[in-house]
């Protein structure tokens, strides 16, 4: 179901609740997909559609990535991301600090895995993970 994008910064500043082992997030993921498909963006976090769970959906270069309880575990090569945008703050780009190479954990329990990303994919993962932790592009402002 297509959901309205949250623009209230107070709501977005609240860290999301962890997804518990065995918890069904199928509907959340579908709502994220449906809502992102109506926008010009690469990712959407659950709190951006009013859901208090650590789940994000990313679609970039024809690839889908679902982040569940993501955690950045290492980051290398800091850089200035010029005019980073956010669907919650349309038309308000912000220069931010991001990292070009990251490794991150995603999943629950035995299904948890460590993955790596670089370039724009890494920036998107950092952006969406920040949302789930109650951070916005303004917290990463350069």
OpenMM code with the backbone's topology and positions (N, CA, C; nanometers):
from openmm import Vec3, app, unit

residues = "UNK UNK UNK UNK UNK UNK UNK UNK UNK UNK UNK UNK UNK UNK UNK UNK UNK UNK UNK UNK UNK UNK UNK UNK UNK UNK UNK UNK UNK UNK UNK UNK UNK UNK UNK UNK UNK UNK UNK UNK UNK UNK UNK UNK UNK UNK UNK UNK UNK UNK UNK UNK UNK UNK UNK UNK UNK UNK UNK UNK UNK UNK UNK UNK UNK UNK UNK UNK UNK UNK UNK UNK UNK UNK UNK UNK UNK UNK UNK UNK UNK UNK UNK UNK UNK UNK UNK UNK UNK UNK UNK UNK UNK UNK UNK UNK UNK UNK UNK UNK UNK UNK UNK UNK UNK UNK UNK UNK UNK UNK UNK UNK UNK UNK UNK UNK UNK UNK UNK UNK UNK UNK UNK UNK UNK UNK UNK UNK UNK UNK UNK UNK UNK UNK UNK UNK UNK UNK UNK UNK UNK UNK".split()
positions = [
    Vec3(0.0837, -0.1172, 0.0000),
    Vec3(0.0000, 0.0000, 0.0000),
    Vec3(0.0893, 0.1250, 0.0000),
    Vec3(0.0540, 0.2207, -0.0808),
    Vec3(0.1300, 0.3447, -0.0878),
    Vec3(0.1006, 0.4278, 0.0369),
    Vec3(0.2069, 0.4679, 0.1043),
    Vec3(0.1956, 0.5485, 0.2258),
    Vec3(0.2493, 0.6882, 0.2015),
    Vec3(0.1992, 0.7827, 0.2780),
    Vec3(0.2470, 0.9203, 0.2713),
    Vec3(0.3859, 0.9271, 0.3365),
    Vec3(0.4751, 1.0057, 0.2762),
    Vec3(0.6099, 1.0222, 0.3298),
    Vec3(0.6060, 1.1178, 0.4486),
    Vec3(0.6651, 1.0754, 0.5601),
    Vec3(0.6727, 1.1572, 0.6814),
    Vec3(0.7726, 1.2704, 0.6591),
    Vec3(0.7305, 1.3928, 0.6909),
    Vec3(0.8186, 1.5093, 0.6781),
    Vec3(0.8431, 1.5771, 0.8130),
    Vec3(0.7776, 1.5293, 0.9170),
    Vec3(0.7931, 1.5869, 1.0509),
    Vec3(0.9264, 1.5407, 1.1105),
    Vec3(1.0170, 1.6357, 1.1297),
    Vec3(1.1518, 1.6004, 1.1765),
    Vec3(1.1496, 1.5388, 1.3160),
    Vec3(1.0553, 1.5779, 1.3997),
    Vec3(1.0472, 1.5173, 1.5349),
    Vec3(1.0171, 1.3684, 1.5262),
    Vec3(0.9296, 1.3308, 1.4363),
    Vec3(0.8980, 1.1888, 1.4177),
    Vec3(1.0186, 1.1138, 1.3612),
    Vec3(1.0879, 1.1764, 1.2683),
    Vec3(1.2032, 1.1128, 1.2045),
    Vec3(1.3234, 1.1017, 1.2976),
    Vec3(1.3281, 1.1805, 1.4028),
    Vec3(1.4412, 1.1792, 1.4960),
    Vec3(1.4309, 1.0662, 1.6000),
    Vec3(1.3209, 0.9933, 1.6019),
    Vec3(1.3048, 0.8821, 1.6963),
    Vec3(1.3682, 0.7556, 1.6380),
    Vec3(1.4642, 0.6953, 1.7102),
    Vec3(1.5204, 0.5683, 1.6621),
    Vec3(1.4118, 0.4610, 1.6534),
    Vec3(1.4203, 0.3779, 1.5517),
    Vec3(1.3206, 0.2730, 1.5304),
    Vec3(1.3478, 0.1504, 1.6174),
    Vec3(1.2431, 0.0756, 1.6403),
    Vec3(1.2476, -0.0478, 1.7173),
    Vec3(1.3070, -0.1601, 1.6325),
    Vec3(1.3918, -0.2422, 1.6941),
    Vec3(1.4512, -0.3565, 1.6243),
    Vec3(1.3435, -0.4554, 1.5804),
    Vec3(1.3663, -0.5199, 1.4688),
    Vec3(1.2799, -0.6279, 1.4233),
    Vec3(1.3184, -0.7522, 1.5025),
    Vec3(1.2203, -0.8179, 1.5627),
    Vec3(1.2459, -0.9368, 1.6445),
    Vec3(1.2556, -1.0618, 1.5569),
    Vec3(1.3282, -1.1595, 1.6061),
    Vec3(1.3398, -1.2863, 1.5349),
    Vec3(1.2000, -1.3467, 1.5189),
    Vec3(1.1680, -1.3903, 1.3988),
    Vec3(1.0381, -1.4493, 1.3694),
    Vec3(0.9295, -1.3481, 1.3339),
    Vec3(0.9593, -1.2211, 1.3476),
    Vec3(0.8610, -1.1171, 1.3164),
    Vec3(0.8412, -1.1076, 1.1650),
    Vec3(0.7164, -1.1013, 1.1225),
    Vec3(0.6854, -1.0938, 0.9803),
    Vec3(0.6892, -0.9482, 0.9341),
    Vec3(0.7797, -0.9190, 0.8411),
    Vec3(0.7934, -0.7819, 0.7906),
    Vec3(0.7510, -0.7721, 0.6441),
    Vec3(0.6857, -0.8756, 0.5937),
    Vec3(0.6446, -0.8800, 0.4538),
    Vec3(0.5624, -0.7578, 0.4152),
    Vec3(0.4662, -0.7221, 0.4969),
    Vec3(0.3796, -0.6081, 0.4665),
    Vec3(0.4572, -0.4763, 0.4705),
    Vec3(0.5483, -0.4638, 0.5657),
    Vec3(0.6302, -0.3427, 0.5744),
    Vec3(0.7131, -0.3269, 0.4474),
    Vec3(0.7785, -0.4333, 0.4047),
    Vec3(0.8621, -0.4290, 0.2838),
    Vec3(0.7767, -0.3931, 0.1623),
    Vec3(0.6590, -0.4509, 0.1509),
    Vec3(0.5721, -0.4198, 0.0369),
    Vec3(0.5290, -0.2734, 0.0396),
    Vec3(0.4958, -0.2224, 0.1585),
    Vec3(0.4586, -0.0804, 0.1708),
    Vec3(0.5757, 0.0108, 0.1322),
    Vec3(0.6971, -0.0276, 0.1707),
    Vec3(0.8156, 0.0503, 0.1335),
    Vec3(0.8341, 0.0496, -0.0184),
    Vec3(0.8222, -0.0677, -0.0799),
    Vec3(0.8355, -0.0784, -0.2257),
    Vec3(0.7302, 0.0059, -0.2965),
    Vec3(0.6056, -0.0117, -0.2575),
    Vec3(0.4956, 0.0612, -0.3210),
    Vec3(0.5143, 0.2115, -0.3073),
    Vec3(0.5531, 0.2553, -0.1885),
    Vec3(0.5695, 0.3985, -0.1624),
    Vec3(0.6884, 0.4559, -0.2378),
    Vec3(0.7994, 0.3809, -0.2441),
    Vec3(0.9175, 0.4283, -0.3160),
    Vec3(0.8907, 0.4351, -0.4661),
    Vec3(0.8117, 0.3420, -0.5179),
    Vec3(0.7826, 0.3393, -0.6618),
    Vec3(0.7095, 0.4647, -0.7097),
    Vec3(0.6491, 0.5394, -0.6191),
    Vec3(0.5774, 0.6609, -0.6569),
    Vec3(0.6669, 0.7841, -0.6492),
    Vec3(0.7903, 0.7675, -0.6046),
    Vec3(0.8838, 0.8788, -0.5845),
    Vec3(1.0083, 0.8600, -0.6684),
    Vec3(1.0848, 0.9670, -0.6802),
    Vec3(1.2141, 0.9571, -0.7472),
    Vec3(1.3216, 0.9525, -0.6400),
    Vec3(1.3481, 0.8332, -0.5918),
    Vec3(1.4492, 0.8137, -0.4892),
    Vec3(1.5049, 0.6739, -0.5012),
    Vec3(1.6062, 0.6461, -0.4192),
    Vec3(1.6721, 0.5157, -0.4242),
    Vec3(1.6437, 0.4291, -0.3029),
    Vec3(1.5906, 0.4885, -0.1975),
    Vec3(1.5653, 0.4111, -0.0774),
    Vec3(1.4618, 0.4768, 0.0097),
    Vec3(1.4080, 0.3962, 0.0988),
    Vec3(1.3063, 0.4442, 0.1919),
    Vec3(1.3159, 0.3623, 0.3203),
    Vec3(1.3126, 0.4314, 0.4322),
    Vec3(1.3164, 0.3654, 0.5632),
    Vec3(1.1742, 0.3593, 0.6190),
    Vec3(1.1492, 0.2588, 0.7015),
    Vec3(1.0139, 0.2380, 0.7554),
    Vec3(0.9600, 0.3610, 0.8286),
    Vec3(1.0452, 0.4298, 0.9031),
    Vec3(0.9947, 0.5468, 0.9761),
    Vec3(0.9546, 0.6600, 0.8818),
    Vec3(1.0026, 0.6582, 0.7582),
    Vec3(0.9627, 0.7591, 0.6613),
    Vec3(0.8201, 0.7383, 0.6114),
    Vec3(0.7634, 0.6215, 0.6403),
    Vec3(0.6226, 0.5976, 0.6081),
    Vec3(0.5423, 0.5684, 0.7353),
    Vec3(0.5975, 0.6118, 0.8487),
    Vec3(0.5243, 0.6036, 0.9752),
    Vec3(0.5267, 0.4694, 1.0452),
    Vec3(0.6235, 0.3855, 1.0138),
    Vec3(0.6325, 0.2526, 1.0766),
    Vec3(0.7570, 0.2472, 1.1638),
    Vec3(0.7389, 0.2083, 1.2900),
    Vec3(0.8477, 0.2049, 1.3876),
    Vec3(0.9181, 0.0687, 1.3876),
    Vec3(0.9907, 0.0414, 1.2799),
    Vec3(1.0699, -0.0821, 1.2696),
    Vec3(1.1972, -0.0529, 1.1927),
    Vec3(1.3046, -0.1213, 1.2248),
    Vec3(1.4330, -0.1016, 1.1567),
    Vec3(1.4382, -0.1829, 1.0274),
    Vec3(1.3641, -0.1331, 0.9298),
    Vec3(1.3589, -0.1953, 0.7973),
    Vec3(1.3690, -0.0848, 0.6935),
    Vec3(1.4529, -0.1063, 0.5927),
    Vec3(1.4641, -0.0138, 0.4797),
    Vec3(1.4612, -0.0936, 0.3505),
    Vec3(1.4163, -0.0264, 0.2462),
    Vec3(1.4143, -0.0853, 0.1132),
    Vec3(1.4934, 0.0052, 0.0202),
    Vec3(1.5858, -0.0543, -0.0549),
    Vec3(1.6680, 0.0200, -0.1498),
    Vec3(1.6503, -0.0424, -0.2878),
    Vec3(1.6346, 0.0444, -0.3871),
    Vec3(1.6315, -0.0001, -0.5259),
    Vec3(1.7224, 0.0927, -0.6039),
    Vec3(1.8352, 0.0393, -0.6499),
    Vec3(1.9343, 0.1206, -0.7191),
    Vec3(2.0002, 0.0374, -0.8287),
    Vec3(2.0084, 0.0937, -0.9480),
    Vec3(2.0681, 0.0275, -1.0641),
    Vec3(2.0082, -0.1107, -1.0896),
    Vec3(1.8767, -0.1202, -1.0729),
    Vec3(1.8059, -0.2442, -1.1006),
    Vec3(1.8194, -0.3516, -0.9946),
    Vec3(1.8802, -0.3181, -0.8803),
    Vec3(1.8984, -0.4169, -0.7729),
    Vec3(1.8223, -0.3751, -0.6483),
    Vec3(1.7587, -0.4723, -0.5847),
    Vec3(1.6873, -0.4499, -0.4596),
    Vec3(1.7735, -0.4918, -0.3420),
    Vec3(1.7615, -0.4179, -0.2331),
    Vec3(1.8277, -0.4548, -0.1086),
    Vec3(1.7325, -0.4214, 0.0050),
    Vec3(1.7071, -0.5197, 0.0877),
    Vec3(1.6231, -0.4989, 0.2060),
    Vec3(1.7149, -0.5033, 0.3266),
    Vec3(1.7145, -0.3950, 0.4022),
    Vec3(1.7960, -0.3865, 0.5231),
    Vec3(1.7073, -0.4150, 0.6441),
    Vec3(1.7510, -0.5098, 0.7261),
    Vec3(1.6792, -0.5442, 0.8483),
    Vec3(1.7765, -0.5278, 0.9640),
    Vec3(1.7424, -0.4399, 1.0567),
    Vec3(1.8297, -0.4095, 1.1709),
    Vec3(1.9740, -0.3833, 1.1244),
    Vec3(1.9926, -0.2956, 1.0247),
    Vec3(2.1272, -0.2747, 0.9715),
    Vec3(2.2204, -0.2052, 1.0708),
    Vec3(2.3475, -0.2372, 1.0570),
    Vec3(2.4508, -0.1750, 1.1401),
    Vec3(2.5763, -0.1618, 1.0545),
    Vec3(2.6278, -0.0392, 1.0445),
    Vec3(2.7524, -0.0157, 0.9726),
    Vec3(2.8653, -0.0622, 1.0650),
    Vec3(2.9500, -0.1550, 1.0172),
    Vec3(3.0570, -0.2074, 1.1023),
    Vec3(3.1944, -0.1515, 1.0680),
    Vec3(3.2113, -0.1039, 0.9462),
    Vec3(3.3363, -0.0345, 0.9126),
    Vec3(3.3097, 0.0606, 0.7968),
    Vec3(3.3901, 0.1661, 0.7930),
    Vec3(3.3761, 0.2653, 0.6869),
    Vec3(3.5129, 0.3222, 0.6540),
    Vec3(3.5364, 0.3435, 0.5246),
    Vec3(3.6664, 0.3869, 0.4757),
    Vec3(3.6471, 0.4962, 0.3707),
    Vec3(3.7394, 0.5897, 0.3696),
    Vec3(3.7486, 0.6950, 0.2697),
    Vec3(3.6301, 0.7928, 0.2785),
    Vec3(3.6393, 0.8789, 0.3774),
    Vec3(3.5394, 0.9825, 0.3985),
    Vec3(3.5398, 1.0793, 0.2799),
    Vec3(3.4216, 1.1254, 0.2409),
    Vec3(3.4125, 1.2246, 0.1341),
    Vec3(3.2905, 1.3133, 0.1545),
    Vec3(3.2885, 1.4218, 0.0806),
    Vec3(3.1775, 1.5165, 0.0850),
    Vec3(3.0778, 1.4795, -0.0241),
    Vec3(2.9573, 1.4418, 0.0160),
    Vec3(2.8498, 1.4101, -0.0773),
    Vec3(2.7767, 1.5410, -0.1039),
    Vec3(2.7879, 1.5902, -0.2240),
    Vec3(2.7287, 1.7195, -0.2571),
    Vec3(2.5800, 1.7057, -0.2896),
    Vec3(2.5018, 1.7885, -0.2233),
    Vec3(2.3581, 1.7987, -0.2495),
    Vec3(2.2840, 1.6667, -0.2335),
    Vec3(2.3108, 1.5974, -0.1223),
    Vec3(2.2361, 1.4747, -0.0922),
    Vec3(2.0907, 1.5120, -0.0678),
    Vec3(2.0024, 1.4351, -0.1245),
    Vec3(1.8599, 1.4610, -0.1097),
    Vec3(1.7926, 1.3588, -0.0205),
    Vec3(1.6705, 1.3896, 0.0183),
    Vec3(1.5928, 1.2998, 0.1035),
    Vec3(1.4455, 1.3178, 0.0696),
    Vec3(1.3741, 1.2075, 0.0546),
    Vec3(1.2319, 1.2138, 0.0219),
    Vec3(1.1497, 1.2811, 0.1320),
    Vec3(1.2000, 1.2828, 0.2550),
    Vec3(1.1297, 1.3496, 0.3644),
    Vec3(1.1494, 1.5009, 0.3626),
    Vec3(1.2504, 1.5454, 0.2890),
    Vec3(1.2796, 1.6891, 0.2799),
    Vec3(1.2974, 1.7276, 0.1333),
    Vec3(1.1901, 1.7142, 0.0534),
    Vec3(1.2029, 1.7396, -0.0902),
    Vec3(1.2463, 1.8836, -0.1189),
    Vec3(1.3377, 1.8953, -0.2142),
    Vec3(1.3832, 2.0271, -0.2551),
    Vec3(1.4790, 2.0947, -0.1597),
    Vec3(1.5298, 2.0192, -0.0588),
    Vec3(1.6248, 2.0758, 0.0378),
    Vec3(1.7512, 1.9890, 0.0389),
    Vec3(1.8328, 1.9985, -0.0654),
    Vec3(1.9563, 1.9195, -0.0662),
    Vec3(2.0543, 1.9714, 0.0390),
    Vec3(2.1430, 1.8836, 0.0801),
    Vec3(2.2371, 1.9156, 0.1874),
    Vec3(2.3708, 1.8477, 0.1577),
    Vec3(2.4809, 1.9199, 0.1701),
    Vec3(2.6130, 1.8580, 0.1583),
    Vec3(2.6388, 1.7793, 0.2863),
    Vec3(2.6721, 1.6524, 0.2716),
    Vec3(2.6905, 1.5644, 0.3865),
    Vec3(2.8290, 1.4989, 0.3833),
    Vec3(2.8623, 1.4336, 0.4933),
    Vec3(2.9826, 1.3510, 0.5005),
    Vec3(2.9379, 1.2047, 0.4913),
    Vec3(2.9946, 1.1320, 0.3966),
    Vec3(2.9680, 0.9892, 0.3792),
    Vec3(3.1014, 0.9184, 0.3598),
    Vec3(3.0946, 0.7868, 0.3494),
    Vec3(3.2136, 0.7047, 0.3280),
    Vec3(3.1971, 0.6250, 0.1999),
    Vec3(3.3047, 0.6143, 0.1243),
    Vec3(3.2986, 0.5494, -0.0064),
    Vec3(3.2920, 0.3970, 0.0026),
    Vec3(3.3487, 0.3386, 0.1072),
    Vec3(3.3475, 0.1925, 0.1251),
    Vec3(3.2952, 0.1612, 0.2649),
    Vec3(3.1992, 0.0694, 0.2720),
    Vec3(3.1471, 0.0279, 0.4029),
    Vec3(3.1299, -0.1232, 0.4068),
    Vec3(3.1324, -0.1754, 0.5280),
    Vec3(3.0810, -0.3102, 0.5501),
    Vec3(2.9698, -0.2924, 0.6523),
    Vec3(2.8680, -0.3745, 0.6386),
    Vec3(2.7508, -0.3598, 0.7242),
    Vec3(2.6882, -0.4950, 0.7509),
    Vec3(2.6165, -0.5018, 0.8629),
    Vec3(2.5415, -0.6226, 0.8980),
    Vec3(2.3947, -0.5969, 0.8715),
    Vec3(2.3245, -0.7000, 0.8294),
    Vec3(2.1806, -0.6915, 0.8103),
    Vec3(2.1204, -0.8295, 0.8335),
    Vec3(1.9973, -0.8319, 0.8822),
    Vec3(1.9274, -0.9578, 0.9077),
    Vec3(1.8991, -0.9781, 1.0551),
    Vec3(1.8495, -1.0987, 1.0852),
    Vec3(1.8109, -1.1325, 1.2222),
    Vec3(1.8663, -1.2706, 1.2570),
    Vec3(1.9193, -1.2821, 1.3776),
    Vec3(1.9648, -1.4121, 1.4290),
    Vec3(2.0597, -1.4839, 1.3353),
    Vec3(2.0302, -1.6098, 1.3066),
    Vec3(2.1137, -1.6935, 1.2205),
    Vec3(2.1220, -1.6399, 1.0774),
    Vec3(2.0218, -1.5615, 1.0375),
    Vec3(2.0165, -1.5068, 0.9020),
    Vec3(2.1007, -1.3792, 0.8864),
    Vec3(2.1574, -1.3301, 0.9952),
    Vec3(2.2353, -1.2063, 0.9911),
    Vec3(2.3628, -1.2292, 0.9107),
    Vec3(2.3941, -1.1333, 0.8221),
    Vec3(2.5137, -1.1478, 0.7400),
    Vec3(2.5862, -1.0151, 0.7285),
    Vec3(2.7141, -1.0228, 0.6977),
    Vec3(2.7965, -0.9041, 0.6752),
    Vec3(2.8119, -0.8883, 0.5247),
    Vec3(2.7917, -0.7661, 0.4778),
    Vec3(2.8023, -0.7362, 0.3356),
    Vec3(2.8900, -0.6122, 0.3176),
    Vec3(2.9323, -0.5886, 0.1958),
    Vec3(3.0130, -0.4709, 0.1650),
    Vec3(2.9465, -0.3926, 0.0532),
    Vec3(2.9742, -0.2626, 0.0515),
    Vec3(2.9220, -0.1766, -0.0553),
    Vec3(3.0185, -0.0615, -0.0766),
    Vec3(3.0101, -0.0042, -0.1959),
    Vec3(3.0951, 0.1110, -0.2263),
    Vec3(3.0171, 0.2112, -0.3097),
    Vec3(3.0751, 0.3310, -0.3231),
    Vec3(3.0175, 0.4342, -0.4072),
    Vec3(2.8776, 0.4746, -0.3651),
    Vec3(2.7927, 0.4953, -0.4649),
    Vec3(2.6565, 0.5423, -0.4404),
    Vec3(2.5768, 0.4416, -0.3578),
    Vec3(2.5971, 0.3137, -0.3798),
    Vec3(2.5257, 0.2127, -0.3007),
    Vec3(2.5597, 0.2286, -0.1526),
    Vec3(2.6864, 0.2503, -0.1226),
    Vec3(2.7286, 0.2698, 0.0171),
    Vec3(2.6636, 0.3946, 0.0761),
    Vec3(2.6562, 0.5012, -0.0021),
    Vec3(2.5940, 0.6252, 0.0455),
    Vec3(2.4459, 0.6041, 0.0759),
    Vec3(2.3767, 0.5308, -0.0106),
    Vec3(2.2340, 0.5043, 0.0109),
    Vec3(2.2141, 0.4211, 0.1371),
    Vec3(2.2956, 0.3199, 0.1567),
    Vec3(2.2850, 0.2358, 0.2766),
    Vec3(2.3091, 0.3194, 0.4018),
    Vec3(2.4096, 0.4065, 0.3988),
    Vec3(2.4362, 0.4943, 0.5130),
    Vec3(2.3164, 0.5853, 0.5404),
    Vec3(2.2585, 0.6410, 0.4348),
    Vec3(2.1439, 0.7301, 0.4476),
    Vec3(2.0252, 0.6588, 0.5132),
    Vec3(1.9923, 0.5406, 0.4610),
    Vec3(1.8764, 0.4665, 0.5137),
    Vec3(1.9019, 0.4140, 0.6555),
    Vec3(2.0235, 0.3701, 0.6824),
    Vec3(2.0572, 0.3247, 0.8177),
    Vec3(2.0462, 0.4409, 0.9161),
    Vec3(2.0934, 0.5585, 0.8749),
    Vec3(2.0784, 0.6772, 0.9597),
    Vec3(1.9329, 0.7013, 0.9954),
    Vec3(1.8440, 0.6953, 0.8959),
    Vec3(1.7010, 0.7172, 0.9232),
    Vec3(1.6521, 0.6255, 1.0355),
    Vec3(1.6901, 0.4983, 1.0286),
    Vec3(1.6424, 0.4011, 1.1275),
    Vec3(1.6966, 0.4294, 1.2670),
    Vec3(1.8079, 0.5017, 1.2725),
    Vec3(1.8689, 0.5393, 1.4008),
    Vec3(1.8223, 0.6774, 1.4484),
    Vec3(1.7320, 0.7384, 1.3733),
    Vec3(1.6804, 0.8697, 1.4110),
    Vec3(1.7687, 0.9854, 1.3651),
    Vec3(1.8510, 0.9625, 1.2640),
    Vec3(1.9386, 1.0662, 1.2094),
    Vec3(1.8903, 1.1073, 1.0713),
    Vec3(1.9127, 1.2331, 1.0364),
    Vec3(1.8737, 1.2817, 0.9038),
    Vec3(1.9982, 1.3385, 0.8336),
    Vec3(1.9791, 1.3809, 0.7095),
    Vec3(2.0914, 1.4389, 0.6351),
    Vec3(2.1460, 1.5626, 0.7074),
    Vec3(2.0623, 1.6296, 0.7838),
    Vec3(2.1076, 1.7500, 0.8545),
    Vec3(2.2038, 1.7153, 0.9681),
    Vec3(2.1967, 1.5933, 1.0196),
    Vec3(2.2917, 1.5479, 1.1221),
    Vec3(2.4270, 1.5136, 1.0617),
    Vec3(2.4327, 1.4932, 0.9313),
    Vec3(2.5565, 1.4603, 0.8604),
    Vec3(2.6078, 1.5796, 0.7790),
    Vec3(2.5466, 1.6948, 0.8042),
    Vec3(2.5791, 1.8142, 0.7273),
    Vec3(2.7259, 1.8506, 0.7399),
    Vec3(2.7839, 1.8855, 0.6264),
    Vec3(2.9245, 1.9265, 0.6234),
    Vec3(2.9328, 2.0747, 0.6417),
] * unit.nanometer
topology = app.Topology()
chain = topology.addChain("A")
for resn in residues:
    res = topology.addResidue(resn, chain)
    for name in ("N", "CA", "C"):
        topology.addAtom(name, app.Element.getBySymbol(name[0]), res)
